[in-house]
Structure formats: C-alpha cells, structure tokens
C-alpha cells in the first residue's frame, strides 16, 4: 500500500492522452433540437463507503449548461478501499475518465497501470476540493478549446478603464502575433473564460492591425472586459 498525506498529489491534465480523452467525453445528442448532452465519467474511491457514496451523490448533482449543451457527471464506481488495477480498467473503458481518491491511496500496481494507460488519479482530503476540480473540468467540456492553429499569445499586465470603450487589457505579446479581428480565447490558469474576437488593438495609442512578439499593446475584445492581471489572451486560426 502506498500512503499519501496531501489532498492533491498528481494531476495529468496536460498529457496528450488526457486532453484527447477530455475532448472525446461521452456525448449523447437528443433529438428534436434539444441540447447536446455531454457526460464526464469518474471513478470514486474513499476510505469508507459512506464517504464514497456522499461524494458520488454530490458529483451526480452537478450540472452545467449553456444554450447549446449540458454537462453532467456519471459515476462508474463508488466504493471504499484503495485504488486498484480493476478501478483503472473500468476507467480506461471511457475516454476522459478520472479516478478520484478521497482519503485513500492507490497500490503500486494501480499506479503503474494508470501511468501506462494515461488515466489520471487525483487525491483529495477535502470534499470541496474534489467538487471544485470536477466543476472546472465540466466547464472545459462545456466550452472546449476550439480546434485551431495556435498563432500567438499576450499576457495581461494592467487593466485600463476607458470611458465609452470599456476595459482594455494592457498586455505584452509573449510569442507569435495577434491581429485585429482574430479569434482569441482568454485563459486564467487552465480555465477558458471566453472565446471571442479582437475588437481593437493599439500600440502606443495608435490603432494597429498586428502586434508581434515583444510588443506592448492595448487589447479590446468583443463582448468581454473582465480582465485580470495575469490572464493570457491566445490567438488561433480556426481549421477549415
């Protein structure tokens, strides 16, 4: 048995296999023009059965939706005990499934199997932390990163309020280029806040069409101005 004394030890969100699985989360399309239904699957293990069942109930009560789709949680397993190879086998059947270990660990064989198959195991000791993590993933599935070619990014250094224009992100282009009218997404940590377009682009008070790596600029977006220092504005070209 391998013991853990921190509530979040390993998260493999950045692995290509996890991102691929996330984007392929089980999707069921209702007929008659209803919303697209997307499911995120989880395996829940806990130190006692009561905790496993309580966490499972809290997760199945979660629901996020917008005008086009809704995201719900499907619990594949809810049991007491360490994470085992059989739990990893269950998780591997549905792409994007995550194993949640609440106040429990995983044996060495399970960890090896999870690593080989790219199945993330997340460890928690606080219920709220587990729920918050799953809610964040639900938001990613509801508004996934669009399929497109990465062009460049800028980091927000300061936020300016300009009368009649709204908030402008005083930024510095980190790499690539950003063009006026281009598709962008605003990232805060690993969360996508919005997908929109560049409305205005300024360099030293002059309106410009393009900024390049290293340039300082003011960026205004269409229908979005809730910037915070540290946000990243990524530009991309949609694949045809």
MOWO-V433834 format. One record per residue. N is the residue number from 0. RES is the residue in one small letter. OMEGA is omega in radians with two decimals (NA if undefined). Layout:
[[N	RES	OMEGA] [N	RES	OMEGA]]
This chain:
[[0	x	3.12] [1	x	-3.08] [2	x	3.11] [3	x	3.13] [4	x	3.01] [5	x	-3.01] [6	x	3.11] [7	x	-3.03] [8	x	-3.04] [9	x	3.03] [10	x	-3.02] [11	x	-3.07] [12	x	-3.04] [13	x	3.14] [14	x	-3.11] [15	x	-3.13] [16	x	3.13] [17	x	-3.14] [18	x	3.10] [19	x	3.13] [20	x	-3.14] [21	x	-3.11] [22	x	3.14] [23	x	3.13] [24	x	-3.03] [25	x	-3.09] [26	x	3.05] [27	x	-3.10] [28	x	3.10] [29	x	3.10] [30	x	3.05] [31	x	3.07] [32	x	3.12] [33	x	-3.09] [34	x	3.04] [35	x	-3.12] [36	x	-3.13] [37	x	-3.13] [38	x	2.94] [39	x	-3.11] [40	x	3.10] [41	x	2.98] [42	x	-3.09] [43	x	3.01] [44	x	-3.10] [45	x	-3.12] [46	x	3.11] [47	x	-3.08] [48	x	3.14] [49	x	3.12] [50	x	3.12] [51	x	-3.12] [52	x	3.14] [53	x	3.12] [54	x	3.12] [55	x	3.12] [56	x	3.14] [57	x	-3.13] [58	x	-3.12] [59	x	3.07] [60	x	-3.12] [61	x	3.09] [62	x	3.04] [63	x	3.13] [64	x	2.97] [65	x	-3.06] [66	x	-3.05] [67	x	-2.99] [68	x	3.01] [69	x	-3.14] [70	x	3.10] [71	x	-3.14] [72	x	3.04] [73	x	3.13] [74	x	-3.10] [75	x	-3.13] [76	x	3.06] [77	x	-3.00] [78	x	3.03] [79	x	3.08] [80	x	3.09] [81	x	3.00] [82	x	-3.09] [83	x	3.09] [84	x	3.13] [85	x	3.08] [86	x	3.12] [87	x	3.11] [88	x	3.10] [89	x	-3.11] [90	x	-3.06] [91	x	-3.09] [92	x	-3.10] [93	x	-3.14] [94	x	3.08] [95	x	-3.12] [96	x	3.10] [97	x	3.05] [98	x	3.11] [99	x	-3.14] [100	x	-3.09] [101	x	-3.11] [102	x	3.09] [103	x	-3.10] [104	x	3.10] [105	x	3.11] [106	x	-3.02] [107	x	-3.12] [108	x	3.13] [109	x	3.14] [110	x	3.11] [111	x	-3.13] [112	x	3.14] [113	x	3.14] [114	x	-3.12] [115	x	-3.08] [116	x	-3.13] [117	x	3.12] [118	x	-3.14] [119	x	3.00] [120	x	3.14] [121	x	-3.03] [122	x	-3.10] [123	x	2.98] [124	x	3.11] [125	x	-3.08] [126	x	-3.10] [127	x	3.14] [128	x	3.13] [129	x	-3.13] [130	x	-3.14] [131	x	3.13] [132	x	-3.14] [133	x	3.11] [134	x	3.10] [135	x	3.11] [136	x	3.10] [137	x	3.11] [138	x	3.11] [139	x	-3.14] [140	x	3.13] [141	x	3.14] [142	x	-3.05] [143	x	3.04] [144	x	-3.09] [145	x	3.07] [146	x	-3.12] [147	x	-3.14] [148	x	3.14] [149	x	-3.09] [150	x	-3.12] [151	x	-3.13] [152	x	3.07] [153	x	3.10] [154	x	-3.10] [155	x	-3.13] [156	x	-3.09] [157	x	3.13] [158	x	-3.13] [159	x	3.05] [160	x	-3.09] [161	x	-3.10] [162	x	3.12] [163	x	-3.11] [164	x	-3.08] [165	x	-3.10] [166	x	3.09] [167	x	3.13] [168	x	3.02] [169	x	-2.91] [170	x	3.01] [171	x	-3.13] [172	x	-3.08] [173	x	-3.14] [174	x	3.11] [175	x	-3.14] [176	x	2.98] [177	x	-3.09] [178	x	3.03] [179	x	-3.13] [180	x	-3.09] [181	x	3.05] [182	x	3.10] [183	x	2.96] [184	x	3.12] [185	x	-3.09] [186	x	2.99] [187	x	-2.95] [188	x	3.12] [189	x	-3.10] [190	x	3.06] [191	x	-3.12] [192	x	-3.09] [193	x	2.98] [194	x	-3.04] [195	x	3.13] [196	x	3.09] [197	x	-3.12] [198	x	-3.13] [199	x	-3.09] [200	x	-3.09] [201	x	3.06] [202	x	-3.07] [203	x	3.05] [204	x	3.13] [205	x	3.07] [206	x	-3.11] [207	x	3.13] [208	x	-3.05] [209	x	2.93] [210	x	-3.08] [211	x	3.14] [212	x	3.13] [213	x	-3.12] [214	x	2.96] [215	x	-3.02] [216	x	2.99] [217	x	-3.08] [218	x	3.02] [219	x	-3.08] [220	x	3.10] [221	x	3.04] [222	x	3.07] [223	x	3.10] [224	x	-3.12] [225	x	-3.10] [226	x	2.95] [227	x	3.09] [228	x	-3.11] [229	x	3.06] [230	x	3.10] [231	x	3.11] [232	x	-3.13] [233	x	3.12] [234	x	-3.12] [235	x	3.07] [236	x	-3.12] [237	x	3.10] [238	x	3.12] [239	x	NA]]
